[in-house]
Amino acid sequence: MLNDTYRHKGMRRKLVKLLRAEGISDESVLEAIDRVPRHLFLDNAFVDFAYKNQAFPIGSDQTISHPFTVAFQTQLLELKLNDKVLEIGTGSGYQCSVLMEMGVKVFSIERHRSLHMKSKKMLNSLGYFPKVFFGDGYKGQPSYAPFDKIIITAAAPFIPEDLKQQLKVGGFMIIPLGESEKQEMQRLTKVSETEFKIETYGEFSFVPMLQDKSFKS
């Protein structure tokens, strides 16, 4: 049963206040965070902590990102209504829900079958109907390209060439880049078909973006 109480909503308001104090200034992002019931994406054991600025395990050696990280990446996208957004790593579906609340069209890929099935069910039960795929994030979704924005929610060892090709000229890709414990948050702007501008936004910590060819159950 999807239970979103006044208590949960109050905790979300406190979280939004914290995110604003931490430097999240895009009011549309904060409003989206305020609307999405993060506790429903977590195991019951973590429900009382759902609105703390923490990451939590969601199974398959994956995590739901810190709310600040979700808000920060979303803010960097500079979303416009009806943007086509490719998300690499559906995970729990929480980031996807925030994107849907921003009024964009989301295409999301997950390579863990169990997470793909679970997140799709949760998203739909909350009234979100993005296009979700079980597949290889490094390959993107060429049949739906080009995308206005691309967001990668796992640590990428390099910038996938296929994703660069699928980004519109003038579009942004947000990617935590690096193979060490911390990654550098980068925003790539596609200036032309062959040229990209790179901006950096500090260190974050993500689970690795899987490279092996086998898919995970």
TIVEXTI-213661 format. One record per residue: residue number from 1; residue in three letters; x, z, y of N, C-alpha, C in turn. Coordinates in steps of 0.1 Angstrom, whole numbers. Example, Ala and Ser with C-alpha at 12.3 -4.5 7.8 and 13.67 -1.06 7.14 Angstrom:
% residues 2
<1; "Ala"; <132; 78; -57>; <123; 78; -45>; <132; 78; -33>>
<2; "Ser"; <128; 71; -22>; <137; 71; -11>; <129; 79; 0>>
***
This chain:
% residues 217
<1; "Met"; <8; 0; -12>; <0; 0; 0>; <9; 0; 13>>
<2; "Leu"; <5; -8; 22>; <13; -10; 34>; <8; 1; 44>>
<3; "Asn"; <16; 11; 46>; <12; 23; 54>; <21; 24; 66>>
<4; "Asp"; <15; 21; 78>; <23; 22; 91>; <15; 31; 100>>
<5; "Thr"; <20; 43; 100>; <13; 54; 107>; <17; 56; 122>>
<6; "Tyr"; <10; 65; 129>; <14; 68; 142>; <28; 74; 143>>
<7; "Arg"; <31; 81; 132>; <44; 87; 131>; <55; 76; 131>>
<8; "His"; <53; 66; 122>; <62; 55; 121>; <63; 48; 135>>
<9; "Lys"; <52; 46; 141>; <52; 39; 154>; <60; 47; 165>>
<10; "Gly"; <58; 60; 164>; <66; 68; 173>; <81; 68; 171>>
<11; "Met"; <84; 67; 158>; <99; 66; 155>; <104; 53; 159>>
<12; "Arg"; <96; 42; 159>; <101; 29; 163>; <103; 29; 178>>
<13; "Arg"; <94; 36; 186>; <96; 37; 200>; <109; 44; 204>>
<14; "Lys"; <112; 54; 196>; <125; 61; 198>; <137; 52; 195>>
<15; "Leu"; <135; 44; 184>; <146; 35; 181>; <148; 24; 192>>
<16; "Val"; <137; 19; 197>; <138; 9; 208>; <145; 15; 220>>
<17; "Lys"; <142; 28; 223>; <148; 35; 234>; <163; 36; 232>>
<18; "Leu"; <167; 39; 219>; <181; 40; 216>; <188; 26; 217>>
<19; "Leu"; <182; 16; 212>; <188; 2; 213>; <190; -2; 227>>
<20; "Arg"; <180; 1; 236>; <181; -2; 250>; <193; 5; 256>>
<21; "Ala"; <195; 18; 252>; <206; 26; 258>; <219; 20; 252>>
<22; "Glu"; <219; 14; 241>; <231; 9; 235>; <235; -5; 240>>
<23; "Gly"; <226; -11; 249>; <229; -23; 255>; <221; -35; 252>>
<24; "Ile"; <210; -33; 244>; <201; -44; 241>; <192; -46; 253>>
<25; "Ser"; <193; -57; 259>; <185; -59; 272>; <174; -69; 271>>
<26; "Asp"; <173; -77; 260>; <163; -87; 259>; <150; -80; 255>>
<27; "Glu"; <140; -79; 264>; <128; -72; 262>; <120; -78; 250>>
<28; "Ser"; <121; -91; 248>; <113; -97; 237>; <119; -93; 224>>
<29; "Val"; <132; -91; 223>; <138; -86; 211>; <134; -72; 208>>
<30; "Leu"; <134; -63; 219>; <130; -49; 217>; <115; -48; 213>>
<31; "Glu"; <107; -57; 219>; <93; -57; 215>; <91; -61; 201>>
<32; "Ala"; <99; -70; 196>; <98; -74; 182>; <102; -63; 173>>
<33; "Ile"; <113; -56; 176>; <117; -45; 168>; <106; -34; 168>>
<34; "Asp"; <100; -32; 179>; <89; -22; 180>; <77; -26; 171>>
<35; "Arg"; <75; -38; 169>; <63; -43; 161>; <66; -43; 146>>
<36; "Val"; <78; -44; 141>; <81; -46; 127>; <83; -32; 120>>
<37; "Pro"; <75; -29; 110>; <76; -17; 103>; <88; -17; 93>>
<38; "Arg"; <100; -13; 98>; <112; -13; 90>; <111; -5; 78>>
<39; "His"; <104; 6; 78>; <103; 15; 66>; <97; 8; 54>>
<40; "Leu"; <89; -2; 56>; <83; -9; 45>; <93; -18; 37>>
<41; "Phe"; <105; -20; 43>; <115; -29; 37>; <125; -20; 29>>
<42; "Leu"; <123; -7; 29>; <133; 2; 23>; <126; 9; 11>>
<43; "Asp"; <135; 13; 1>; <130; 21; -10>; <124; 34; -4>>
<44; "Asn"; <115; 40; -11>; <108; 52; -7>; <118; 64; -4>>
<45; "Ala"; <129; 64; -10>; <139; 75; -8>; <145; 75; 6>>
<46; "Phe"; <144; 63; 13>; <150; 62; 26>; <140; 61; 37>>
<47; "Val"; <127; 62; 34>; <116; 60; 44>; <118; 70; 56>>
<48; "Asp"; <122; 82; 53>; <123; 92; 64>; <134; 89; 74>>
<49; "Phe"; <143; 80; 69>; <155; 76; 78>; <154; 62; 83>>
<50; "Ala"; <143; 56; 81>; <142; 41; 83>; <144; 37; 98>>
<51; "Tyr"; <142; 46; 107>; <144; 43; 121>; <156; 49; 127>>
<52; "Lys"; <165; 53; 119>; <178; 57; 124>; <187; 44; 124>>
<53; "Asn"; <197; 44; 133>; <205; 32; 134>; <216; 31; 123>>
<54; "Gln"; <210; 29; 111>; <219; 29; 99>; <215; 17; 90>>
<55; "Ala"; <225; 13; 82>; <223; 3; 71>; <219; 11; 58>>
<56; "Phe"; <211; 5; 50>; <207; 11; 37>; <208; 1; 26>>
<57; "Pro"; <211; 5; 13>; <211; -4; 2>; <197; -9; -1>>
<58; "Ile"; <196; -22; -5>; <183; -28; -9>; <183; -34; -23>>
<59; "Gly"; <194; -31; -30>; <196; -37; -44>; <205; -49; -43>>
<60; "Ser"; <209; -53; -55>; <218; -65; -57>; <231; -64; -48>>
<61; "Asp"; <236; -51; -46>; <248; -49; -38>; <246; -53; -24>>
<62; "Gln"; <234; -54; -19>; <231; -59; -5>; <226; -47; 3>>
<63; "Thr"; <226; -49; 16>; <221; -39; 25>; <211; -45; 35>>
<64; "Ile"; <203; -36; 41>; <195; -39; 53>; <204; -35; 65>>
<65; "Ser"; <206; -44; 74>; <215; -42; 85>; <211; -31; 94>>
<66; "His"; <220; -25; 102>; <217; -16; 113>; <207; -22; 122>>
<67; "Pro"; <197; -15; 127>; <188; -21; 137>; <195; -27; 149>>
<68; "Phe"; <206; -20; 153>; <214; -25; 165>; <220; -39; 161>>
<69; "Thr"; <225; -41; 149>; <231; -54; 145>; <220; -64; 145>>
<70; "Val"; <208; -61; 140>; <197; -71; 139>; <193; -75; 154>>
<71; "Ala"; <192; -65; 162>; <188; -67; 176>; <199; -75; 183>>
<72; "Phe"; <212; -72; 181>; <223; -78; 188>; <224; -93; 184>>
<73; "Gln"; <223; -96; 171>; <224; -110; 166>; <212; -118; 171>>
<74; "Thr"; <200; -112; 171>; <188; -118; 176>; <189; -121; 191>>
<75; "Gln"; <194; -112; 199>; <196; -114; 213>; <206; -125; 216>>
<76; "Leu"; <217; -127; 208>; <226; -137; 210>; <220; -151; 207>>
<77; "Leu"; <210; -152; 199>; <203; -165; 197>; <197; -171; 209>>
<78; "Glu"; <193; -162; 218>; <185; -167; 230>; <173; -176; 226>>
<79; "Leu"; <165; -170; 218>; <154; -177; 212>; <144; -182; 223>>
<80; "Lys"; <138; -194; 220>; <127; -199; 227>; <116; -202; 218>>
<81; "Leu"; <104; -201; 223>; <92; -202; 215>; <92; -215; 207>>
<82; "Asn"; <89; -214; 194>; <89; -226; 185>; <103; -231; 181>>
<83; "Asp"; <114; -225; 185>; <127; -229; 180>; <127; -229; 164>>
<84; "Lys"; <134; -239; 159>; <136; -239; 144>; <149; -231; 142>>
<85; "Val"; <147; -221; 134>; <159; -212; 131>; <162; -211; 116>>
<86; "Leu"; <174; -214; 113>; <179; -213; 99>; <185; -199; 97>>
<87; "Glu"; <180; -191; 88>; <186; -178; 85>; <193; -179; 71>>
<88; "Ile"; <206; -175; 71>; <214; -175; 59>; <215; -160; 54>>
<89; "Gly"; <207; -157; 44>; <207; -144; 38>; <194; -137; 42>>
<90; "Thr"; <183; -139; 34>; <170; -133; 37>; <171; -118; 35>>
<91; "Gly"; <178; -114; 25>; <180; -99; 22>; <166; -93; 20>>
<92; "Ser"; <164; -82; 27>; <151; -75; 26>; <139; -82; 32>>
<93; "Gly"; <143; -91; 42>; <132; -98; 50>; <130; -92; 63>>
<94; "Tyr"; <137; -81; 66>; <135; -74; 79>; <140; -83; 91>>
<95; "Gln"; <152; -89; 91>; <156; -97; 101>; <147; -109; 103>>
<96; "Cys"; <142; -115; 92>; <133; -126; 92>; <120; -122; 99>>
<97; "Ser"; <115; -110; 97>; <103; -105; 103>; <105; -104; 118>>
<98; "Val"; <116; -99; 123>; <119; -98; 137>; <119; -112; 143>>
<99; "Leu"; <125; -122; 136>; <125; -136; 141>; <111; -141; 142>>
<100; "Met"; <103; -139; 132>; <89; -144; 132>; <81; -138; 144>>
<101; "Glu"; <84; -125; 147>; <77; -118; 158>; <81; -125; 172>>
<102; "Met"; <93; -132; 172>; <97; -138; 184>; <91; -152; 186>>
<103; "Gly"; <82; -156; 176>; <75; -169; 178>; <83; -181; 175>>
<104; "Val"; <92; -180; 165>; <100; -191; 161>; <97; -195; 147>>
<105; "Lys"; <101; -207; 143>; <99; -212; 129>; <111; -209; 121>>
<106; "Val"; <110; -201; 111>; <121; -196; 103>; <122; -203; 90>>
<107; "Phe"; <134; -207; 86>; <138; -213; 73>; <149; -203; 68>>
<108; "Ser"; <146; -196; 57>; <155; -186; 53>; <160; -188; 39>>
<109; "Ile"; <173; -186; 36>; <178; -188; 23>; <184; -175; 17>>
<110; "Glu"; <181; -173; 5>; <187; -161; -2>; <192; -166; -16>>
<111; "Arg"; <204; -161; -20>; <209; -165; -33>; <207; -155; -44>>
<112; "His"; <202; -143; -41>; <199; -134; -51>; <184; -136; -55>>
<113; "Arg"; <181; -140; -67>; <167; -143; -70>; <157; -131; -68>>
<114; "Ser"; <162; -119; -72>; <153; -107; -71>; <150; -104; -57>>
<115; "Leu"; <160; -105; -48>; <157; -103; -34>; <148; -114; -28>>
<116; "His"; <151; -126; -32>; <143; -137; -27>; <128; -135; -30>>
<117; "Met"; <125; -131; -43>; <111; -129; -47>; <105; -117; -40>>
<118; "Lys"; <113; -106; -39>; <108; -94; -33>; <105; -95; -18>>
<119; "Ser"; <115; -102; -11>; <113; -103; 3>; <102; -113; 7>>
<120; "Lys"; <100; -123; -1>; <89; -133; 1>; <76; -126; 0>>
<121; "Lys"; <74; -117; -10>; <62; -110; -12>; <59; -101; -1>>
<122; "Met"; <70; -93; 4>; <68; -84; 15>; <64; -91; 28>>
<123; "Leu"; <72; -102; 31>; <69; -110; 43>; <54; -114; 43>>
<124; "Asn"; <50; -120; 32>; <36; -125; 32>; <26; -114; 33>>
<125; "Ser"; <29; -103; 27>; <19; -91; 28>; <18; -86; 42>>
<126; "Leu"; <28; -88; 50>; <28; -84; 64>; <22; -95; 73>>
<127; "Gly"; <19; -106; 67>; <13; -117; 75>; <24; -127; 81>>
<128; "Tyr"; <36; -127; 76>; <46; -136; 80>; <48; -147; 69>>
<129; "Phe"; <48; -159; 73>; <49; -170; 63>; <60; -180; 67>>
<130; "Pro"; <73; -175; 67>; <84; -184; 69>; <86; -193; 57>>
<131; "Lys"; <94; -203; 59>; <98; -211; 47>; <110; -204; 41>>
<132; "Val"; <109; -199; 29>; <120; -192; 22>; <124; -199; 10>>
<133; "Phe"; <137; -199; 7>; <144; -207; -3>; <153; -198; -11>>
<134; "Phe"; <153; -201; -24>; <163; -195; -33>; <174; -206; -34>>
<135; "Gly"; <186; -203; -29>; <197; -213; -29>; <209; -208; -23>>
<136; "Asp"; <218; -218; -20>; <232; -216; -16>; <232; -217; 0>>
<137; "Gly"; <234; -205; 6>; <235; -205; 21>; <246; -214; 27>>
<138; "Tyr"; <257; -216; 20>; <267; -225; 25>; <263; -239; 26>>
<139; "Lys"; <252; -243; 19>; <247; -257; 19>; <236; -258; 30>>
<140; "Gly"; <230; -247; 34>; <220; -248; 44>; <207; -254; 38>>
<141; "Gln"; <199; -261; 47>; <187; -268; 43>; <187; -282; 50>>
<142; "Pro"; <195; -291; 45>; <197; -304; 52>; <183; -312; 54>>
<143; "Ser"; <174; -310; 44>; <161; -317; 45>; <153; -313; 57>>
<144; "Tyr"; <156; -301; 62>; <148; -295; 74>; <156; -296; 87>>
<145; "Ala"; <168; -300; 86>; <177; -301; 98>; <173; -312; 107>>
<146; "Pro"; <177; -312; 120>; <186; -302; 126>; <178; -289; 130>>
<147; "Phe"; <186; -278; 132>; <180; -265; 136>; <185; -262; 150>>
<148; "Asp"; <176; -256; 158>; <179; -252; 172>; <190; -240; 171>>
<149; "Lys"; <188; -231; 161>; <196; -219; 160>; <199; -217; 145>>
<150; "Ile"; <210; -211; 142>; <214; -206; 129>; <219; -192; 130>>
<151; "Ile"; <215; -183; 121>; <219; -170; 121>; <224; -166; 107>>
<152; "Ile"; <236; -161; 106>; <242; -158; 93>; <243; -143; 92>>
<153; "Thr"; <237; -137; 82>; <236; -122; 81>; <245; -116; 70>>
<154; "Ala"; <256; -123; 67>; <266; -118; 58>; <279; -122; 63>>
<155; "Ala"; <290; -115; 59>; <303; -118; 63>; <308; -131; 58>>
<156; "Ala"; <311; -141; 66>; <315; -154; 62>; <330; -155; 63>>
<157; "Pro"; <337; -160; 52>; <352; -161; 53>; <356; -173; 61>>
<158; "Phe"; <347; -183; 63>; <349; -194; 72>; <336; -199; 77>>
<159; "Ile"; <336; -209; 86>; <324; -215; 92>; <320; -227; 83>>
<160; "Pro"; <309; -226; 76>; <305; -237; 67>; <303; -250; 74>>
<161; "Glu"; <310; -260; 69>; <309; -273; 76>; <294; -279; 75>>
<162; "Asp"; <287; -276; 64>; <274; -281; 63>; <265; -275; 73>>
<163; "Leu"; <267; -263; 77>; <259; -256; 87>; <262; -261; 101>>
<164; "Lys"; <274; -264; 103>; <278; -270; 116>; <271; -284; 118>>
<165; "Gln"; <270; -291; 107>; <263; -304; 108>; <248; -303; 110>>
<166; "Gln"; <242; -292; 105>; <228; -291; 106>; <223; -284; 119>>
<167; "Leu"; <233; -281; 128>; <229; -275; 141>; <227; -286; 151>>
<168; "Lys"; <217; -284; 159>; <214; -294; 170>; <225; -293; 181>>
<169; "Val"; <228; -304; 187>; <236; -303; 199>; <230; -295; 210>>
<170; "Gly"; <237; -285; 215>; <231; -275; 224>; <227; -262; 217>>
<171; "Gly"; <227; -262; 204>; <222; -251; 196>; <233; -241; 194>>
<172; "Phe"; <229; -229; 190>; <238; -217; 187>; <238; -214; 172>>
<173; "Met"; <250; -210; 167>; <252; -204; 154>; <258; -190; 156>>
<174; "Ile"; <251; -180; 151>; <257; -166; 152>; <262; -163; 138>>
<175; "Ile"; <275; -159; 138>; <282; -157; 125>; <292; -146; 125>>
<176; "Pro"; <291; -136; 116>; <301; -126; 115>; <313; -132; 107>>
<177; "Leu"; <324; -134; 113>; <335; -142; 106>; <346; -133; 102>>
<178; "Gly"; <351; -134; 90>; <362; -126; 85>; <361; -121; 71>>
<179; "Glu"; <372; -119; 64>; <372; -114; 50>; <376; -100; 49>>
<180; "Ser"; <379; -93; 60>; <384; -79; 59>; <371; -70; 60>>
<181; "Glu"; <374; -57; 61>; <363; -47; 62>; <354; -49; 74>>
<182; "Lys"; <360; -54; 85>; <353; -57; 97>; <353; -72; 100>>
<183; "Gln"; <343; -77; 106>; <342; -91; 110>; <340; -92; 125>>
<184; "Glu"; <344; -104; 130>; <342; -107; 144>; <330; -114; 146>>
<185; "Met"; <321; -109; 154>; <308; -116; 157>; <311; -128; 166>>
<186; "Gln"; <308; -140; 162>; <310; -152; 170>; <297; -159; 173>>
<187; "Arg"; <297; -166; 184>; <286; -175; 187>; <292; -189; 190>>
<188; "Leu"; <288; -198; 181>; <292; -212; 183>; <281; -219; 190>>
<189; "Thr"; <285; -227; 200>; <276; -236; 207>; <281; -250; 204>>
<190; "Lys"; <271; -258; 199>; <274; -272; 195>; <274; -280; 208>>
<191; "Val"; <285; -283; 213>; <286; -290; 226>; <284; -305; 224>>
<192; "Ser"; <289; -311; 213>; <287; -325; 209>; <287; -325; 194>>
<193; "Glu"; <285; -337; 188>; <285; -338; 174>; <298; -334; 168>>
<194; "Thr"; <309; -334; 175>; <322; -330; 170>; <329; -318; 177>>
<195; "Glu"; <322; -313; 187>; <329; -302; 195>; <320; -290; 196>>
<196; "Phe"; <327; -278; 194>; <320; -265; 194>; <328; -256; 204>>
<197; "Lys"; <320; -248; 211>; <325; -237; 219>; <323; -224; 212>>
<198; "Ile"; <334; -216; 212>; <333; -203; 205>; <334; -191; 214>>
<199; "Glu"; <324; -182; 213>; <325; -169; 221>; <325; -158; 211>>
<200; "Thr"; <332; -147; 214>; <333; -136; 205>; <327; -123; 211>>
<201; "Tyr"; <321; -115; 202>; <313; -104; 207>; <316; -91; 199>>
<202; "Gly"; <329; -89; 196>; <333; -76; 190>; <331; -75; 174>>
<203; "Glu"; <335; -64; 169>; <336; -62; 155>; <323; -56; 149>>
<204; "Phe"; <319; -61; 137>; <308; -56; 130>; <312; -55; 115>>
<205; "Ser"; <303; -49; 107>; <306; -48; 93>; <294; -53; 85>>
<206; "Phe"; <296; -63; 76>; <286; -69; 68>; <291; -70; 54>>
<207; "Val"; <281; -71; 45>; <285; -74; 31>; <289; -89; 30>>
<208; "Pro"; <298; -92; 20>; <303; -106; 20>; <292; -117; 17>>
<209; "Met"; <294; -128; 23>; <286; -140; 19>; <292; -146; 7>>
<210; "Leu"; <284; -146; -4>; <289; -150; -17>; <293; -165; -17>>
<211; "Gln"; <305; -167; -24>; <310; -181; -24>; <309; -187; -38>>
<212; "Asp"; <308; -178; -49>; <309; -184; -62>; <296; -192; -65>>
<213; "Lys"; <297; -202; -74>; <287; -211; -76>; <275; -206; -83>>
<214; "Ser"; <277; -195; -91>; <266; -189; -99>; <256; -182; -90>>
<215; "Phe"; <243; -183; -93>; <233; -176; -85>; <231; -162; -92>>
<216; "Lys"; <226; -153; -84>; <224; -139; -88>; <210; -136; -91>>
<217; "Ser"; <208; -129; -102>; <194; -125; -106>; <190; -112; -98>>
***
